[in-house]
Structures are given as structure tokens and as C-alpha cells.
Amino acid sequence: INYMKSETQEVFNMNKKLLLTFADAIHKKKIIRLTYVTKDLQKLVRKCAPLDMAPSRRAKIPFYKYHVWDYESQPKPHIVILNPNQIIKIEVLEEEFEPKDIITWDKSKSPWSIIRDWGRLS
């Protein structure tokens, strides 16, 4: 199944299996267990909702990055944006997430790169 828009197809040399697993979790609204390395080289394992693989709007150079909702971040859940080389493992869990509980921003100003059927939040 191809969930990617055509302009997203050129996602550098990242691990295609990780990207496909991530896109499938978005499509199925499944929570993931994400293992990654922080910028200060700390290994973390977090329960997250996958949101998108897209260029960061704040970045000076718009490289594609993983965008996730980190349920376990402190002091409260928030979005985490990771470079592909920070991702070690993505495990799709049986638990589902509800996009309306996470998405509070205007999607017309920041459209998704990965196609999904999330109703009005697509």
C-alpha cells in the first residue's frame, strides 16, 4: 500500500522498512513503541502516536523528519520531531489512538505529507 504523496517519495536514504511501518501505524491509528537516540546520545523508549514524516516547518533546511506525539514525556505529552538517523526501532502496538485527542492545530496551515483517512483531520 502506498500512503506517500509523490513529493514525499524522495525521502533520502532512510530505512524504508521503518518508514513503511510508521506510515502503516498512521493509517491504522496504532500507537507505537519508539526506540530512538536523543541529540545528547541518550537512548529512549517511548509510547507515541505517529503523526507524520515531513519537513519541520521551523528548520532552516527542510529535511524530512519523524513527527510523533510522545505520551510519556514530562511534564506533559507533546510533539517530538526526530531525524531518521535517530530512530532505532518502531514497534506497532495493538492500542489505538484518537487523532482528535491530539490534533489541536489548523491542518490547512500544515498539511500532512503522509496520506491518511482521519476524517476532518486528514
Secondary structure as UniProt FT lines:
FT   HELIX           6..8
FT   TURN            12..13
FT   HELIX           16..28
FT   STRAND          30..37
FT   TURN            39..40
FT   STRAND          43..55
FT   TURN            57..58
FT   STRAND          64..70
FT   TURN            71..72
FT   STRAND          78..82
FT   HELIX           84..86
FT   STRAND          87..96
FT   HELIX           99..101
FT   TURN            107..109
FT   HELIX           119..121
//
